Amino acid sequence: MPTLFYTGKMAFPLRLMTTMSGIIAWITGNARDSSAMKEKMKDGYNGKFSDYIHQYDELSTFHYEKIANILLQEIDCKGKRVVDVGCGTGTLSFMVLEKAAKKISCVDISPLMLEKCKKKSIDNGYPDDVISFYEGDIEKLSFRDSSFDIVFCNMVLGMVPNQQEAISELARILRPGGTLALSIHGPDHLVEPIEALVKSMNKRYYFTHRFEYWPRDEKKVRMFLIKANLDKIQTKRLTWIDEFENGGKLFDFFASTSGLWWYHRLPPELRSNETEKVRTYFQKNNISKNTCDVIFSWGTKK
C-alpha cells in the first residue's frame, strides 16, 4: 500500500493541513490511484505544466553531480553492466561511463528526459553498444532477473508511491553478488522551498489531495533493503545547506528539478500566474537557503 501521509519535516500547522488533506484524499479515493499519480509526474517531467523543465541541466546539475559523486565513491564500475533507473538527463550515467563501465542502460519514466540524455550521449560520441535508453516504470521494469552487476537509483524514490515494491524490483534485476546503490530524499530535504510552497500555493485546488512526496530516514531505508533480501547493507545520511543568490533563484532551481508536476491540479489558464505568485513569495520572503538531506545506501544481492 502506498504511503498516505507526508513523511518529511514540516512546521506543525502545515503538517496538520497536509495530514487532513491526505485523510480526505483517502476517503474520496484521490489517494488510491498510484498509476494516475505516476502519469501526472511523467507529464511534469515531460514539460506539460511548466517550461522550467527545459532548464533542468542548467539549474540543477550541480546538485545531482554532488550526490552522484558520493553515491559512486568506492564502487568499481570498470567492466560492469550497469543500469541507472530514473536517469533523468544522465548526470550519474555519464559519470559511470567515465569510470569505465562496460555498458549502461538508462531508464526513465519521462521520454523528454530520455531524449535529453540521448542527445548528450550522441554529442559525446558514445556508441549504441555502450549506452542504451528505455522508457520505464521503476515498479515494473522490463529487464530479466539478474541482468546487471550494478543498479543505481539516484534521488528518485522520494517520488515513488510504492517504495518497497520499487526497491524489490531493483533487487530483482541485480545479479547475485551485485551492488544496489541508492540515494533517497531524507526527512529534511527541500524543507525550506516545500514550506514556502505550501504557504503560498492556491489551496483551493490542493486541499483534498494527498501530498505526493515521501522522504525517508535511515532506519526505514535499511528496512526496505532488508525486505528486498539484500546483504552487507550500509547507510549514510548527509545534510548540507545550499544558499542561492535570492529567493527567486531558489524557486527556479526547485521548479526545474520538479517540472512543477503538481500543477496538474490547476486549470491551465492559471498555471503561469500561480508560478509568478509563488516565485514572488520566495523572493519577497528571501527563501534562499535550501537544506539538502540525503540517505545514501548500498546493498549486495545474496
PyMOL commands that set and color helices and strands:
alter all, ss='L'
color gray80, all
select helices_A, chain A and resi 12-28+34-45+51-72+91-98+111-123+157-159+163-172+191-200+203-205+218-227+247-258+261-265+268-284
alter helices_A, ss='H'
color red, helices_A
select strands_A, chain A and resi 81-85+103-108+131-135+148-154+174-185+230-243+289-301
alter strands_A, ss='S'
color yellow, strands_A
deselect
rebuild
show_as cartoon
